[in-house]
Amino acid sequence: MMQRAFKKETKYYGKSKQKTRYFVNIYNSIGVIDKNQYNDIVDPENPFLEYEFLEALEKSGCVGGKTGWIPQYLVLSDYEKIIGAITFYIKFDSYGEYIFDWQWADAFHNAGLQYYPKVVAAIPFTPANGTRILVHPSCSFEECALRMINYLIEFCKKENFSSIHFLFLTKKEQKFMEKLGFLPRKTHQYHWFNRNYESFNDFLDDLRSNRKKQIRRERKHLTGLGIDISIIEKNDIQKEHIDEMWNFYLDTTSRKWGQPYLNRKFFDLIYANFKHRLVMVLGKDKDKWIGGTFNIVKNNRLFGRYWGSISEYKNLHFECCYYSLIEYAISNKIDVFEAGAQGEHKFLRGFAAVPTYSSHFIIHEGAREAIGNYLQNEADYTDRMINDYDRLSPLKYLHIKSE
C-alpha cells in the first residue's frame, strides 16, 4: 500500500478586523493537541470527534500505518487557545466510509487519472451524522471555517490529492461548503425520533396496527425463550461486559466481512477513557451472555454502533439493536436515535427515512462537472425515495404527512 508521511505545517493569517492573529497547523497525531482546549470546541451532540474517541482509534492502531486511514488534524488557533479544528484522513481506498464512491474511482482510472490518495473528513467506520467543522462558540463560524477550508484546499492541491470529501456533515455545513465550490450529495438513513413519548407503548401507538402487533410478538417470543435483556451504561459497565462484547463483535465480523475494522485494544481504550458515553444492551440465556450491542450516547442523541452474537437467536437482534434502545431513549428523554447504516429492518420498526449530507471538492474540472451531474440526479432520486418511504411507513404520522 502506498504510504506517505505528512509533517506539521503552519500558516499565519495576519490580522482580522478584530485585530486577532490566527494560525493554522496540521498535526499527525491527536496526542500533540491540548485535550481540554480541543474538547471545548466539540459539538455538544457529537461524541465521535471528542479527543478520547479519536485517541482510542489512533493509539489502538485502527487508523494510521497500513489501515488506509492516515489521521491529520487541522487546528486553527489564536495566541491563547484553539478556536477551530477539522479532523481528516488521507485515504488510499474507500473502505469504511459508508458514502460510496467506488464508481468515481473507476471513472478516474478509466480516464487515466489518479483518484487515490484523497482526503476524507469523516469518522472512520462510523456512519454517524454530526458537525465536521469545529469552531469555538465564541467565534464566527463562517470566518473560522473559511480559513480552515481554504487552507485544506491549498494543502490538497500542493500534495496532488484528487479530492476532499466531508461525509455525514450537517445540512448547515453543506450549504456553507457549496458556496466554496464543494458539490453537495444527498443520501439517506433511518432515524428514530422521540415525539415526547412517555413509554414504549406510546411509541407503538404511533405505528399502524399490523406493525404494532408484529413488534409485540417479537418481544414476547424472546421473553418466552427465557432470554434476559440488560441495559448497562456508563460506570455500571464492567470489564466482563467489554470482554463479551468483543467476542460478539469478533464472531459477527468474521462471519460477515472476514476482517474487523476494530481491534481489542480499541475496546479496552474506550472502556478506560470513554465509558461515560457507553450504553450496552446484552442478552443472557441462563448464565451465559449470548449477544448484544455497543452504543454511544451524548446529550440528546443516541448512536447504535456494534452488534454481535455467538449464535442465532430469533428476534435477539431486533431487541438489542432497536427495542431496548428505544425504551432507553424514551426513559432518558433522548430526541434522536441513529442506528447506523442500511435499514429495511429499521424502517419496518418505526424508524423514519431521512436525508443525510456530504460535500465533495473535486479538483479536476472535467471530473467535477461529470460528478456534479451525477449527484444532481442522485439527489432527485433520493428525494423521491424518501417520499415513497413516508407513504409506506408504518409510522402513522409520516403516512398522513405524505398524503
C-alpha positions as CSV (number, residue, x, y, z in Angstrom):
1,M,0.0,0.0,0.0
2,M,1.2,3.5,-0.8
3,Q,2.4,5.3,2.3
4,R,3.2,9.0,2.7
5,A,4.4,11.0,5.7
6,F,3.0,14.4,6.5
7,K,4.7,16.8,8.8
8,K,3.3,19.6,10.8
9,E,2.5,22.6,8.7
10,T,1.8,26.2,9.8
11,K,0.3,29.2,8.1
12,Y,0.0,32.6,9.7
13,Y,-3.1,34.6,8.7
14,G,-2.2,38.1,10.0
15,K,-4.8,40.4,11.4
16,S,-8.6,40.3,11.0
17,K,-10.9,43.2,11.7
18,Q,-10.8,42.3,15.3
19,K,-7.0,42.5,15.3
20,T,-6.7,38.8,16.1
21,R,-3.9,36.8,14.7
22,Y,-4.7,33.3,13.5
23,F,-2.5,30.3,12.9
24,V,-3.3,27.1,11.1
25,N,-1.4,23.9,11.9
26,I,-1.8,20.4,10.6
27,Y,-0.7,17.6,13.0
28,N,-0.1,13.9,12.5
29,S,-1.3,12.9,16.0
30,I,-4.1,14.0,18.3
31,G,-1.5,13.4,21.1
32,V,0.2,16.7,20.5
33,I,-3.0,18.8,20.8
34,D,-4.3,20.1,24.1
35,K,-7.1,17.8,25.1
36,N,-9.1,20.3,27.1
37,Q,-8.9,23.1,24.5
38,Y,-9.9,20.7,21.8
39,N,-12.9,19.2,23.6
40,D,-14.1,22.8,24.3
41,I,-14.9,23.2,20.6
42,V,-16.6,19.8,20.0
43,D,-20.3,19.9,19.2
44,P,-22.4,19.1,22.3
45,E,-24.2,16.3,20.4
46,N,-21.2,14.8,18.6
47,P,-19.3,12.2,20.7
48,F,-17.2,10.8,17.8
49,L,-15.0,13.9,17.4
50,E,-14.2,14.0,21.1
51,Y,-10.5,13.7,21.9
52,E,-10.8,10.4,23.7
53,F,-12.6,8.7,20.8
54,L,-10.0,9.9,18.3
55,E,-7.2,9.0,20.6
56,A,-8.5,5.4,21.0
57,L,-8.6,5.0,17.2
58,E,-5.1,6.2,16.9
59,K,-3.5,4.5,19.9
60,S,-5.1,1.2,19.1
61,G,-3.7,1.3,15.5
62,C,-7.2,1.1,14.0
63,V,-6.1,4.2,12.0
64,G,-2.7,5.0,10.8
65,G,0.0,2.7,9.5
66,K,-1.3,0.4,6.8
67,T,-5.0,0.8,7.7
68,G,-5.8,3.1,4.8
69,W,-6.8,5.9,7.2
70,I,-3.9,8.3,7.9
71,P,-5.0,10.8,10.5
72,Q,-4.5,14.5,10.1
73,Y,-5.7,17.2,12.5
74,L,-6.1,20.7,11.1
75,V,-6.2,23.2,14.0
76,L,-7.0,26.9,13.9
77,S,-5.7,28.9,16.9
78,D,-5.0,32.4,18.1
79,Y,-2.3,33.2,20.7
80,E,-4.4,31.9,23.6
81,K,-6.4,28.9,22.5
82,I,-7.7,26.5,19.9
83,I,-10.7,28.1,18.1
84,G,-11.3,25.6,15.3
85,A,-10.4,22.2,14.0
86,I,-11.1,19.7,11.2
87,T,-10.1,16.1,11.7
88,F,-9.4,14.4,8.3
89,Y,-7.7,11.4,6.9
90,I,-5.5,10.7,3.9
91,K,-7.2,7.7,2.2
92,F,-5.7,5.2,-0.2
93,D,-9.0,3.3,-0.7
94,S,-12.7,3.8,0.1
95,Y,-13.2,1.2,2.8
96,G,-15.1,2.1,6.0
97,E,-16.7,5.3,4.7
98,Y,-20.4,4.3,4.0
99,I,-20.7,7.0,1.4
100,F,-19.8,5.0,-1.7
101,D,-17.5,6.5,-4.4
102,W,-16.0,3.3,-5.9
103,Q,-17.6,4.3,-9.3
104,W,-15.9,7.6,-9.2
105,A,-12.5,5.9,-8.6
106,D,-13.2,3.6,-11.5
107,A,-14.1,6.5,-13.8
108,F,-10.8,8.3,-12.8
109,H,-8.8,5.2,-13.5
110,N,-10.5,4.6,-16.9
111,A,-9.7,8.2,-17.8
112,G,-6.1,7.8,-16.9
113,L,-6.4,9.9,-13.7
114,Q,-5.4,9.1,-10.2
115,Y,-8.2,9.1,-7.6
116,Y,-6.2,7.9,-4.6
117,P,-4.9,9.3,-2.3
118,K,-7.8,11.6,-1.4
119,V,-8.8,13.5,1.7
120,V,-11.8,12.4,3.8
121,A,-13.3,14.3,6.8
122,A,-15.3,11.6,8.5
123,I,-15.4,9.3,11.4
124,P,-13.7,6.0,10.5
125,F,-16.0,3.0,10.2
126,T,-18.8,5.2,11.7
127,P,-21.8,6.4,9.6
128,A,-23.0,8.8,12.2
129,N,-24.1,12.4,11.4
130,G,-22.7,15.5,13.1
131,T,-20.7,18.6,12.8
132,R,-17.4,18.1,10.9
133,I,-16.1,21.7,11.1
134,L,-15.5,22.5,14.7
135,V,-15.5,26.2,15.8
136,H,-15.4,27.7,19.3
137,P,-18.9,29.0,20.2
138,S,-17.4,32.5,20.9
139,C,-16.1,32.8,17.3
140,S,-17.6,33.4,13.9
141,F,-18.3,30.0,12.3
142,E,-18.1,31.4,8.7
143,E,-14.9,33.3,9.3
144,C,-13.1,30.4,11.0
145,A,-14.5,27.7,8.7
146,L,-13.5,29.7,5.6
147,R,-9.9,30.0,6.8
148,M,-9.7,26.3,7.6
149,I,-11.3,25.1,4.4
150,N,-9.2,27.4,2.2
151,Y,-6.1,26.1,3.8
152,L,-7.3,22.5,3.4
153,I,-7.8,23.1,-0.3
154,E,-4.4,24.6,-0.7
155,F,-2.9,21.7,1.2
156,C,-4.6,19.1,-1.1
157,K,-3.6,20.8,-4.3
158,K,0.0,21.0,-3.1
159,E,0.0,17.3,-2.3
160,N,-1.7,16.4,-5.5
161,F,-4.7,14.8,-3.9
162,S,-7.7,14.3,-6.2
163,S,-10.4,15.4,-3.9
164,I,-11.8,16.3,-0.5
165,H,-14.9,14.6,1.0
166,F,-16.8,15.7,4.1
167,L,-19.1,12.8,5.0
168,F,-22.3,12.8,7.2
169,L,-21.9,16.5,7.9
170,T,-24.8,18.8,8.9
171,K,-27.1,20.5,6.3
172,K,-25.8,23.9,7.5
173,E,-22.2,22.9,6.8
174,Q,-23.2,21.5,3.4
175,K,-24.8,24.8,2.4
176,F,-21.7,26.7,3.5
177,M,-19.4,24.3,1.7
178,E,-21.4,24.7,-1.5
179,K,-20.6,28.4,-1.6
180,L,-16.9,27.3,-1.6
181,G,-17.2,25.1,-4.6
182,F,-18.0,21.8,-2.9
183,L,-20.5,19.5,-4.6
184,P,-23.5,18.6,-2.4
185,R,-24.5,15.0,-2.1
186,K,-27.7,13.6,-0.6
187,T,-28.2,10.0,0.6
188,H,-30.4,8.6,3.3
189,Q,-30.5,6.7,6.6
190,Y,-33.2,5.6,9.1
191,H,-33.5,7.5,12.4
192,W,-35.9,7.1,15.3
193,F,-37.4,10.3,16.7
194,N,-38.8,10.8,20.1
195,R,-42.3,12.5,19.9
196,N,-42.4,13.2,23.6
197,Y,-43.2,9.6,24.4
198,E,-43.7,8.6,28.0
199,S,-43.4,4.8,27.4
200,F,-42.7,2.2,24.7
201,N,-46.5,1.7,24.3
202,D,-46.8,5.4,23.4
203,F,-44.3,4.8,20.6
204,L,-46.3,1.7,19.5
205,D,-49.4,3.8,19.3
206,D,-47.7,5.8,16.6
207,L,-47.5,2.7,14.4
208,R,-50.0,1.1,12.2
209,S,-51.9,-1.8,13.8
210,N,-50.2,-4.7,11.9
211,R,-46.7,-3.4,12.7
212,K,-47.5,-2.8,16.4
213,K,-48.7,-6.4,16.7
214,Q,-45.6,-7.7,15.0
215,I,-43.3,-5.9,17.4
216,R,-45.2,-7.2,20.4
217,R,-45.0,-10.7,19.1
218,E,-41.3,-10.4,18.5
219,R,-40.6,-9.2,22.1
220,K,-43.0,-11.8,23.5
221,H,-41.2,-14.6,21.6
222,L,-37.8,-13.6,23.1
223,T,-39.3,-13.5,26.6
224,G,-40.7,-16.9,26.0
225,L,-37.3,-18.3,25.3
226,G,-36.2,-17.2,28.8
227,I,-33.7,-14.6,27.4
228,D,-33.0,-11.8,29.8
229,I,-32.1,-8.4,28.4
230,S,-30.0,-5.9,30.4
231,I,-29.2,-2.3,29.6
232,I,-25.9,-1.4,31.2
233,E,-24.4,2.1,30.9
234,K,-21.5,4.3,31.8
235,N,-20.0,3.5,35.2
236,D,-22.0,0.3,35.6
237,I,-20.2,-1.3,32.7
238,Q,-17.6,-3.8,33.9
239,K,-14.6,-5.3,32.2
240,E,-16.5,-8.6,31.7
241,H,-19.1,-6.8,29.6
242,I,-16.4,-5.4,27.3
243,D,-14.9,-8.9,27.1
244,E,-18.2,-10.4,26.0
245,M,-18.9,-7.5,23.5
246,W,-15.5,-8.0,21.9
247,N,-16.2,-11.7,21.5
248,F,-19.6,-10.9,19.9
249,Y,-18.1,-8.3,17.6
250,L,-15.3,-10.6,16.5
251,D,-17.6,-13.5,15.8
252,T,-20.1,-11.5,13.8
253,T,-17.5,-9.6,11.8
254,S,-15.5,-12.7,10.9
255,R,-18.8,-14.4,9.7
256,K,-20.0,-11.3,7.7
257,W,-16.9,-9.4,6.5
258,G,-13.9,-11.6,7.3
259,Q,-11.7,-8.7,8.7
260,P,-12.9,-6.5,11.5
261,Y,-12.0,-2.8,11.4
262,L,-11.5,-2.5,15.1
263,N,-9.2,-4.4,17.4
264,R,-9.3,-5.4,21.1
265,K,-7.1,-2.5,22.2
266,F,-9.7,-0.1,20.9
267,F,-12.4,-1.7,23.0
268,D,-10.1,-1.5,26.1
269,L,-9.2,2.2,25.5
270,I,-12.9,3.1,25.1
271,Y,-13.6,1.3,28.3
272,A,-10.8,3.1,30.1
273,N,-11.4,6.6,28.8
274,F,-14.8,6.8,27.2
275,K,-17.0,4.7,29.4
276,H,-19.2,7.7,30.3
277,R,-20.5,7.7,26.8
278,L,-21.3,3.9,26.5
279,V,-24.6,2.1,26.6
280,M,-24.6,-1.6,26.2
281,V,-27.6,-3.9,25.6
282,L,-26.8,-7.5,26.5
283,G,-28.8,-10.7,26.2
284,K,-28.3,-13.6,28.6
285,D,-29.5,-17.2,28.3
286,K,-29.5,-18.6,31.8
287,D,-25.9,-17.8,33.0
288,K,-24.4,-17.1,29.6
289,W,-24.2,-13.9,27.7
290,I,-25.3,-14.6,24.1
291,G,-25.3,-11.3,22.2
292,G,-25.6,-7.6,22.4
293,T,-24.9,-4.1,21.2
294,F,-22.3,-1.4,21.9
295,N,-23.8,2.1,21.7
296,I,-22.7,5.7,22.3
297,V,-24.8,8.4,23.8
298,K,-24.2,12.1,24.2
299,N,-26.9,14.6,25.5
300,N,-29.9,14.3,23.2
301,R,-28.5,11.8,20.7
302,L,-28.0,8.0,20.8
303,F,-25.9,6.1,18.3
304,G,-26.1,2.4,17.7
305,R,-22.7,1.1,16.8
306,Y,-21.7,-2.6,17.0
307,W,-23.9,-5.7,17.2
308,G,-22.8,-9.2,17.7
309,S,-23.9,-12.7,19.0
310,I,-22.4,-16.1,19.5
311,S,-25.3,-17.9,17.7
312,E,-28.6,-17.2,16.1
313,Y,-31.5,-16.4,18.4
314,K,-34.7,-15.3,16.7
315,N,-35.5,-11.6,17.4
316,L,-32.5,-11.0,19.6
317,H,-31.1,-8.6,17.0
318,F,-34.3,-6.6,16.9
319,E,-34.4,-6.4,20.8
320,C,-30.8,-5.4,21.3
321,C,-30.4,-3.1,18.3
322,Y,-33.9,-1.4,18.4
323,Y,-36.5,-2.0,21.0
324,S,-34.4,-1.8,24.2
325,L,-32.6,1.2,22.9
326,I,-35.9,2.9,22.0
327,E,-37.0,2.3,25.6
328,Y,-33.7,3.7,26.8
329,A,-34.1,6.8,24.7
330,I,-37.7,7.4,25.9
331,S,-36.6,7.0,29.6
332,N,-33.7,9.4,29.2
333,K,-35.6,12.0,27.0
334,I,-33.3,11.4,24.1
335,D,-34.5,13.1,20.9
336,V,-32.8,11.1,18.1
337,F,-31.6,7.6,17.9
338,E,-29.3,6.8,14.9
339,A,-29.0,3.1,14.4
340,G,-26.3,3.1,11.7
341,A,-26.1,2.3,8.0
342,Q,-28.6,0.3,5.9
343,G,-32.0,-0.2,7.2
344,E,-35.0,-2.1,5.9
345,H,-35.4,-3.7,9.3
346,K,-35.2,-0.3,10.9
347,F,-37.9,1.2,8.6
348,L,-40.3,-1.6,9.4
349,R,-39.8,-1.0,13.1
350,G,-40.6,2.7,13.3
351,F,-37.5,4.4,12.0
352,A,-38.1,7.3,9.6
353,A,-36.2,7.7,6.3
354,V,-34.2,11.0,6.5
355,P,-31.7,12.7,4.2
356,T,-28.0,12.6,5.0
357,Y,-25.5,15.0,3.6
358,S,-21.9,15.1,2.3
359,S,-19.8,17.6,0.4
360,H,-17.2,16.9,-2.2
361,F,-14.4,19.0,-3.7
362,I,-13.2,17.5,-7.0
363,I,-10.0,19.3,-8.2
364,H,-10.1,18.1,-11.8
365,E,-12.6,20.3,-13.7
366,G,-13.9,17.7,-16.1
367,A,-14.4,15.2,-13.3
368,R,-16.1,17.8,-11.1
369,E,-18.6,18.6,-13.8
370,A,-19.4,14.9,-14.5
371,I,-19.7,14.1,-10.8
372,G,-21.9,17.2,-10.2
373,N,-24.3,16.0,-12.9
374,Y,-24.4,12.5,-11.3
375,L,-25.1,14.0,-7.9
376,Q,-28.0,16.1,-9.0
377,N,-29.7,13.0,-10.5
378,E,-28.9,11.1,-7.4
379,A,-30.4,13.8,-5.1
380,D,-33.6,13.8,-7.2
381,Y,-33.8,10.0,-6.8
382,T,-33.1,10.2,-3.1
383,D,-35.9,12.8,-2.6
384,R,-38.4,10.5,-4.4
385,M,-37.3,7.5,-2.4
386,I,-37.7,9.3,0.9
387,N,-41.2,10.4,-0.1
388,D,-42.1,6.9,-1.1
389,Y,-40.9,5.6,2.3
390,D,-43.0,8.2,4.0
391,R,-46.1,6.9,2.2
392,L,-45.4,3.3,3.1
393,S,-44.0,3.9,6.6
394,P,-45.7,2.1,9.5
395,L,-45.4,5.4,11.3
396,K,-48.9,6.9,11.0
397,Y,-47.8,10.5,11.3
398,L,-45.5,10.1,8.3
399,H,-48.3,8.4,6.3
400,I,-50.6,11.4,7.0
401,K,-47.9,13.9,6.0
402,S,-47.3,12.2,2.6
403,E,-51.0,12.2,1.6
